[in-house]
Amino acid sequence: MRAAQKGDTEALDQLLRRHHDKVWGICRRLAGNDADALDATQEALIAVATRLNRFDGKSRFTTWLYRVTTNACLDELRRRARQPLVGLDAAFEPVDLSAPPVDGLVADRLLIDAALARLPEEFRVAVVLRDLLDLDYAEISEILDIPPGTVRSRIARGRGALATFLRPGNQTDLSERQNL
């Protein structure tokens, strides 16, 4: 990381490759689909590369990386939300979650991803950082720049909503958002 900060392009390439899968994992869970996650991952890695000189070492590098990734991914998703998609409605068909699953793990993953997509952004980000990355509350607090109590509240509310969404009978219409 220090060599990359000093302009060593090989070190930067190695740093980005080392953390690519984690960055993609965060973006995949926040974006809710592979296509948006790939674009968001690219934006996040560009942000890391261009802002590496801003990392001051006061926190762990991964904490800083997750914050940059989360912000870049959410910014990309907000940009997309403002841009109308013309003629793509027919290209995307909703997943029929009532059909018998080919593989239980795949079906579970689809249900969890669909339930995560239903969460408001503030809850989804906190839950992903805690449950996907296994970060502690202090790290999440630092990444999101919010108090630890707010982190706990968002995680609890997000998990509660996920439990509701994943309860049998609530899985058939995952396109409908519930007020939290």
C-alpha positions in Angstrom: 0.0 0.0 0.0 2.8 2.4 0.9 4.6 1.7 -2.4 1.4 2.2 -4.3 0.9 5.6 -2.6 4.4 6.5 -3.8 3.5 5.9 -7.4 4.6 2.2 -7.9 2.1 1.0 -10.5 2.9 -2.7 -9.9 2.2 -2.3 -6.2 -1.1 -0.5 -7.0 -2.0 -3.3 -9.5 -1.2 -5.9 -6.8 -3.2 -4.0 -4.1 -6.3 -3.7 -6.3 -6.1 -7.4 -7.4 -5.7 -8.5 -3.7 -8.9 -6.7 -2.7 -10.9 -7.1 -5.9 -13.1 -10.0 -4.6 -14.0 -8.2 -1.3 -14.8 -5.0 -3.2 -17.0 -7.0 -5.7 -18.7 -8.8 -2.8 -19.7 -5.6 -1.2 -20.9 -4.1 -4.5 -22.8 -7.3 -5.4 -24.7 -7.3 -2.1 -25.4 -3.5 -2.2 -26.3 -3.4 -5.9 -28.4 -6.6 -5.9 -27.3 -7.9 -9.3 -24.1 -8.8 -11.1 -24.2 -6.2 -13.9 -24.6 -3.2 -11.6 -22.1 -4.8 -9.2 -19.4 -5.1 -11.9 -19.9 -1.4 -12.8 -19.9 -0.3 -9.2 -16.7 -2.4 -8.5 -14.9 -0.7 -11.4 -16.0 2.7 -10.0 -14.9 1.7 -6.5 -11.5 0.4 -7.7 -10.9 3.6 -9.7 -11.9 5.6 -6.6 -9.4 3.6 -4.5 -6.6 4.2 -7.1 -7.2 7.9 -7.5 -7.7 8.6 -3.8 -5.0 6.4 -2.3 -3.0 9.5 -1.4 -5.9 10.5 0.9 -5.4 7.4 3.1 -3.6 8.7 6.1 -3.1 5.5 8.1 -5.2 6.6 11.1 -7.4 3.5 10.5 -6.8 0.1 9.0 -6.4 0.2 5.2 -9.4 -2.2 4.8 -11.6 0.1 6.9 -10.7 2.9 4.5 -11.1 0.6 1.5 -14.6 -0.5 2.6 -15.7 3.1 3.1 -14.5 4.2 -0.3 -16.1 1.1 -1.9 -19.4 1.6 -0.1 -19.5 5.3 -1.1 -18.5 4.6 -4.7 -21.1 1.8 -5.1 -23.9 3.9 -3.6 -22.9 6.9 -5.8 -23.0 4.7 -8.9 -26.4 3.3 -7.9 -27.8 6.8 -7.3 -26.5 7.9 -10.7 -28.2 5.0 -12.4 -31.5 5.7 -10.6 -31.5 9.2 -12.1 -31.0 7.9 -15.6 -34.1 6.5 -17.3 -33.7 3.1 -19.0 -35.4 3.1 -22.3 -36.6 -0.2 -23.9 -35.0 -2.5 -21.4 -38.2 -3.5 -19.5 -38.8 -6.5 -21.8 -35.1 -7.7 -21.5 -35.5 -8.4 -17.7 -37.9 -10.9 -16.4 -38.7 -11.2 -12.7 -37.4 -14.3 -11.0 -40.2 -16.8 -10.2 -39.3 -17.6 -6.6 -42.3 -19.9 -6.3 -40.8 -22.4 -8.8 -39.1 -25.4 -7.3 -35.5 -24.6 -6.8 -32.8 -26.6 -8.7 -30.5 -26.3 -5.8 -31.5 -25.3 -2.3 -28.4 -23.1 -1.8 -29.0 -21.2 -5.0 -32.6 -20.6 -4.1 -31.6 -19.4 -0.6 -29.0 -17.1 -2.1 -31.7 -15.7 -4.5 -34.1 -15.2 -1.6 -31.5 -13.4 0.6 -30.4 -11.2 -2.3 -34.0 -10.3 -3.1 -34.7 -9.6 0.6 -31.5 -7.4 0.9 -32.6 -5.5 -2.2 -35.9 -4.6 -0.4 -34.1 -3.0 2.6 -33.6 0.7 2.6 -30.1 1.7 1.7 -29.0 2.7 5.2 -30.0 -0.7 6.7 -28.7 -2.7 3.7 -25.3 -1.2 4.0 -25.0 -1.8 7.7 -26.2 -5.4 7.4 -23.8 -6.1 4.5 -20.8 -4.7 6.3 -21.6 -6.6 9.5 -22.8 -9.9 8.2 -20.9 -10.2 4.9 -17.6 -8.7 5.9 -17.9 -9.5 9.6 -16.8 -6.0 10.6 -17.3 -4.9 14.2 -19.6 -2.1 15.1 -16.7 0.4 15.6 -15.3 -0.3 12.1 -18.8 0.1 10.6 -19.2 3.3 12.6 -16.0 4.6 11.2 -16.8 3.6 7.6 -20.3 5.1 7.6 -19.3 8.0 9.8 -22.2 7.5 12.2 -22.3 6.7 16.0 -22.0 3.0 17.1 -25.5 3.2 18.5 -26.9 4.1 15.1 -24.9 1.2 13.6 -26.5 -1.2 16.1 -29.9 0.2 15.5 -29.6 -0.1 11.7 -28.3 -3.6 11.9 -31.1 -4.7 14.2 -33.8 -3.1 12.1 -32.3 -4.4 8.9 -32.1 -8.0 10.3 -35.6 -7.7 11.6 -36.9 -6.7 8.2 -34.9 -9.5 6.6 -36.5 -12.0 8.9 -39.9 -10.6 8.0 -39.1 -10.7 4.3 -37.8 -14.3 4.5 -40.7 -15.6 6.5 -42.7 -18.2 4.5 -45.6 -16.4 2.8 -43.6 -13.2 2.4 -41.3 -14.5 -0.4 -43.7 -14.6 -3.3 -43.8 -10.8 -4.0 -40.3 -9.5 -3.5 -40.9 -6.6 -5.8 -43.1 -4.8 -3.2 -41.2 -2.6 -0.7 -42.3 -2.6 2.9 -42.1 0.6 5.1 -39.7 0.2 8.0 
